[in-house]
Amino acid sequence: MHGEYKIPGGKLVVVDVDVEDGVLRRPRVAGDFFLEPDEALDAVNGALAGATADTDAAGLAARIDAALPEGTVMYGLTSEGVAVAVRRALAHATDWTDYDWQLIHEGPQSPALHMALDEVLTGEVAAGRRPPTLRVWEWGAPAVIIGSFQSLRNEVDAAGAERHGIEVVRRISGGGAMFVEPGNTITYSLSVPEALVQGLSFQDSYAYLDDWVLGALGDMGIRAWYQPLNDIATDQGKIAGAAQKRIVGPHGGPGAVLHHVTMAYDIDAGKMLDVLRIGREKLSDKGTKSAGKRVDPLHRQTGLPREAVIDRMIDSFRGRYGLTAGKVTDEELARAQELAHAKFSSPEWTARVP
């Protein structure tokens, strides 16, 4: 069995292992990490050998930590990362490069249609009718996007939204409210087979699916990192938030994961505060007195036009994993338009948590 795991902010770990009578045999850990002393690698392999195949990642990491020689130095490597690679091997997880990725980057769409496209396209990936897809959004109107489980009245000031002409829509994933404006926001979705995140915890899957964009930002001179559970941050502040939804495959079989990210290219903080009810407790939890200080837009950090930032992100993804230009099919669009009207534009869905 073969498993690979790119440690967020670190190096690639590769594990080959056999399972006999429910026990790990002949584990072989490799990768482009740095490890001292040399015999520490033998200690890692020895710690994995003999573990039961159902040992979770935490248990495997504990075995590794206990076996490492005193003074071991790991760079780009963690015992947890090795353990995750083992779990991915046992779960027969796939890798990014196992797929032919498709890019969808089309003209502006309404907020409700964007919500519907996420659901339809990820469902198509789950059904095996669509390849894994990176979709870059273009917003047709300003909006507040609230999480699936958020209270509408607690998150949105209805009078402020009406005053500024802000549409409110509810997405299918959890997480917090996002304030978006067409020229100020960069949003993308990944619709991926469940096999890509097999062996990862829910939290680890966020870091794993965000890793490529951290590299893309780094190429633009921005040192960014994943901040659990679902933020991308820099030393200047938060620049993005992510959310996920798992969609079951046909007949309860393997499904797909929707992972979408909204990034602040620029922001009208005053308008945002007029529309979103951001509570004092949430602000104090972030260690700030002003919501405007919690987000540091990409425009200021890169000095690049929004379109250039998007192009560089797409180029970075293509360079890592390959990417072929595609489009939403006529059938997918028709289904999404129907869903946008029947579900995502309906008061019943938007206020399902009043």
N, C-alpha and C positions, 0 to 999 in steps of 0.2 A: 504494500500500500504506500502511496506517495502523497505527501502533503506539503504545501508551500504557504508561507505567511510572511507578508511584508510588515514588519513591526512599524507602527506609526512613528515617524520621526527617526526610525532606525533602519536596520538592514533586513535583507531577505533571509529567512530561515527555511531550509528544506529538510524534510524528514522522510526517510524510507524505513518501513518497519513491517515485519511479518506478525501475524497473530496465530498462535497455536494453542488449542485447548483453552481459549479465552484469555491468553496471557501474551503480552508483548515480547517478541523475540527478535534478536538481531537488529536493534534500532541503529540507524546511521544518520546522524545530524550533520548538516553541511550548510554553507552559505557564505556571503561576503562580509560577514561580521568580523570583529576583532576579539580575541579571547586569549588571556594569559593566566597561568602558564599553559603550555601545550597539553599537558596531561589533563587539564580541565575538560577537554572534549571527551576523553575516555571516561571521565567521571560522569558527564552528562549522559552518554550512551549507557553506561552501567546503571545509572539511576533509573532509566526508563525500562531497561530489560527486567522482566519479571513482574512488572506492574500489570494488574488486570486491565483488560481492554475497556472496561466500563469506568475506569478511574477518570474523574473529571479533570479539567484543566488546573484547578487549584491544587488538587491532590498530586498531579504530576509535577507541578512547579515546586511543591513542598519537597518531593523526593529529590529533585535536582538540587535545590538549595542545601539540603542536608548532606549531599554527596560532594559538593564543590570543595576543592582544596582551600585551605586558609589563604587569604590574600588574592583570591581570584579576581581578575578585572575583566568586565564585559563592556564592550563598546559597540553600540548598535545592536545589542543582543540582551535579552532578558530571559530568565527562567520561565516566566509566563508566556513569552513569545514562542519558546520551544514547545511548551505544553499545548498552545493553541495549534501549532503546526501539526503536532501529533493527533490532536482531535480532528483536525481537518483531513488528515490522511485516513483516519478510521471512518470518517463520514463520507469518504469518496468525494470531497469537495472539488470543485473546478477552480480554474484560475482565469484571470482577466483575458489572458491571451488565448484561451481555449475557444473564444467566440469571435464571430464576425460582427463587430459593433456597427450600429447604424445611427447616423446623426439626423435629427429633425430640427430644423431651424427655419421656421416659416414666419409669415407676417403677423401683425398684431391680432390678438384674439381677446374676446371678452373674458373677464375673470371667471364667470361661471363655466365657460367653455374650457378654460384651462383646467379647472377642477375635474371636469368630465373627461377630458383627454387623458389625464393621469390615470383615472380609473380604467378607461377602455384600453389604453395601450399596455398597461401593466397586466390586465387580464389576458390580452393577446399573447404576451410573453409567457404567462403561466400556462396557456393552452398550447404553446409551441408553434403558434402561427406567426409570431413576430420575433426577429432576433433581439438580443439585448440592445437597448436603445438609450442614447443620450439625447434628450430634448431640451433645447434652449428656448425659453419663452420670450415672446415680445408682448408686452401688455397693451391692450387696447383702451384701457381706462384705469384711473386710480382706484385702489380698493384697500379694504382691510380684510385679511384672510385669517379667520379664527380657527383654532384647533378643533378637532372633532368633539372633544369633551369639555370645551370651555363654555362658560355662561355668557350668553350674548350681552345681557344687560350689564354684567360685571366688567366686560372687556371693552365695550364700545359705547361712546357717548353718542346716542342717536341724533341729537340735535346738532352736534359738531359734524357728524358724518353728512347729514343732510345739507348743512350750511356750505360745506366744501365740495359737495357733489361726489362723495365717496361711497362706492358700492360696498356692501358687506356680504361676503360669502363664507361658507364653512367648508373646509376640506375634509378628506376622509382620514387623514393622519392626525395623530395627537400633537402635543406641543402648544406653543404660545402664539399670540396674535402677531401678525406681520403687517406693517404699513407699507404699501407699495405705490409708486408713481411711475409712469411709463419711462421717463428719461432718467430716473434716479435709482432704478432697481435692476439687478441682474438675477434671474431665476433660472434654474435648470432642474431637470428630473432625470434620474437613472431608473429605468425599469429593467430589472435583472432577474435571471433565474435564481430560485432559492438555493440551488447548488453552489452558487458563488460565495455564499456566506455560511455554508454548512460548517459546523464545528466552532463557530464564533458565538459568543454571548451576544445578547441584544446590544449591549454597550459597545462591545468590540466591533460589531458590524458597522456602527456609525463611524468609528475611527477608520476602519478598513475602506469604506466607500468614500470617505472624505480625503483619503491620502493623496489621490492624484491632483486634487485642486490645491492642496498645500504646496505641492511641487510646482504647479502652474503659477501660483502667487510668488513663490520663491524666485522663479525665473524673471518675475517683474520687479524684484528687489524688495518684496515684502516677506518678512519672517513671520509666518503664521503658524498656529498650532491648533490642534483639536482640543477643545475644552469640554470635558464631560458635562452633561450627557450629549448635548446637541448643538454646541456653539463652535464657531471658528473665530479665533481671537488673535490679536497682535498686541504688541506692547503699547499701542496707541488706543486700544479698545476693541470691542466686539465688532466684527464686520459681517458676520453671517450666522444664520440659524438653520438647522436641518430638522427634518421630520421623516418618519417612515410609516409605511403600512404594509403588512403582509397579506397577500391575496392567495387564497387556496386554489390549487389547480383543479382541472375537471375530475369529477368523481372522487374528490378528496385527495387526489394525488399531489406530487410535488408542485409547488406554486411559484410565485414570484414576489419580489420585494420592490416596492416603490420607495425611493430615497430622493427627496427633493430638498433643494437648498435655495434660500433667498439671501442675496448679498446686497449690502448697501453700497451703491456707487456714489450717490449723493443723497442728501436728506433735508427735508424741510422740518426741522425739529419742532418748531412752533406749531405747525399744522398737525404733526403727529400727536403732540400732547393735547391738542384740541379735540382729537378724534378718539384716541385710545385712553381708557381709564387705567393708567398705570399706577398701582397702589403704592403707598409709602413703604409697605413691608417689602415689596419686590425691589424697589429702588435701594432700600437700605441693605438688602441681601446682596446686591451687587456692589455695595460700597460707594455709591454715588448719591448726590443730592439732586441731580437733574437727569432725566431720561435722555436728553440730548447728548450728554456726555458718555452715554453707554454705547453709542455706535459711532465708529470712526470710518467715514466713507472711503471707498477705494479711489475716488477721484483725487482726493487730497494726497493720498499715499503714493499713487502711481503717476499723477500728472498726465495720464493718458485719456483719450476719448473713450466713452463707454464701449463703442463698437470695437476699438482696438483691444480693450481688456477681454471682451468676449472672444475675439479672434485668437488671441494668445492662449486663452483657456482651451479652446477647441484644438488648436495646433498642438498644445501640450498633451491632451488626451490622445490625439491621433498618433503622436510620436511614441507614446507608451504602448498603446494597445491596438492601433489601427482603427480607422473610422471611415465608413462609406456614407456618402450623402444619400438620404432617403426622404420619404415624405409620409404624411398621414394618408392612408388610402381612403378612397371615396366611401367605402363601407364603414371604416373606423370613424370618419368624420360624421357620417350620418347618425351613427349610434351615439357619438359624443354630443351632437347637437340635440338629439332627443333627450339624452340624460341631463344636459345642461338646463333644458326647459323644465323637465318633469321633476328633477331632484334639486339641482344646485341653485336654481332660481326660485324655488318654492319657499314660502314662509315657514312651512312645516319643517323642512330640513334646516334652514338657517337658524331657526329658533327652537331646535329640538332640545337644546339645553337653554331654557329661557334666560 
